[in-house]
Amino acid sequence: MRYGAIEAGGTKFVCAVGDEHGNVEERVSFPTSKPEETLQLVVDFFHDKQITALGVGAFGPVDVKENSPSYGTIGNTPKLQWTDYPLLKELESKLNVPVKLNTDVNAAALGEYMHGAAKHADSCLYITVGTGIGAGAIVNGKTLQGFSHPEMGHIVVRKSAHDAYPGNCPYHRDCLEGLAAGPAIEARWGEKAQKLYHQDEVWRLEAYYLAQAIMSYTLVLSPGKIIMGGGVMKKEGLHHMVQQELEQLMQDYVPLPENYLVPPGLQDNAGIVGALLLAKEAQAKGKEILS
């Protein structure tokens, strides 16, 4: 089968074609602009690919409840032009294939659980640290979901006594994302994260905030594996620094599994592989409806 996949990020859209095993045959990316402009590029890419279904991992907030009238609609996002945009319905209409949509981090978690760093674990948490911070969880083989999808990047963390930066989340100011996402690093230190790799104090503070969040996730969810990806996590040694901070915070209260905190096994393809798996589910559901 030939499936389509979209990793619809707030910064860029990645479109790909692949199969039910998560093998990526072809991919392309372009900046996220206005909805109509972006969707036209999506349609142009897929129009001759003969896909049978499409999976989408989208930035949020987004309605991920399949029985909801607004399923697949972007919510109250800082990207104002996308607020209330019915992404799934537009894709179904323009491409004329069944579509299944989840959050970008849930798709990445699914990809890593099935084919990546968590494929031998019974549960996992995928965290991305980049322009924003988000996380998706797989528990008992299923994506964790309540009345909405989790928004783990917006939990409250304890401010460092040495950090005068107030935070930049437009909703909560000094939540985890407001203190530790890429834009917060740049605003605090005056340079993009990639230009600060040599400054140890930058990454000690980053590890301090990320470890607090992971401690909370661990105490609540007890995932078998935690995968950390995204642009900020490309800093060499940061995974180890976060692990050290986590162990110090935990104080052996909960013994952590070996190789608990790891980089993505699928590297930058986690979200796309997960979206291909969503496409497989979309096609199966489409067959059920037809029968």
Helices and strands as residue ranges (DSSP letters): E 3-8, E 12-18, E 24-31, H 35-46, E 53-58, G 80-82, H 87-95, E 99-103, H 104-115, E 123-129, E 133-139, E 142-143, G 152-154, H 176-180, H 182-189, G 193-196, H 200-221, E 225-229, G 232-234, H 238-250, E 261-262, G 267-269, H 270-290
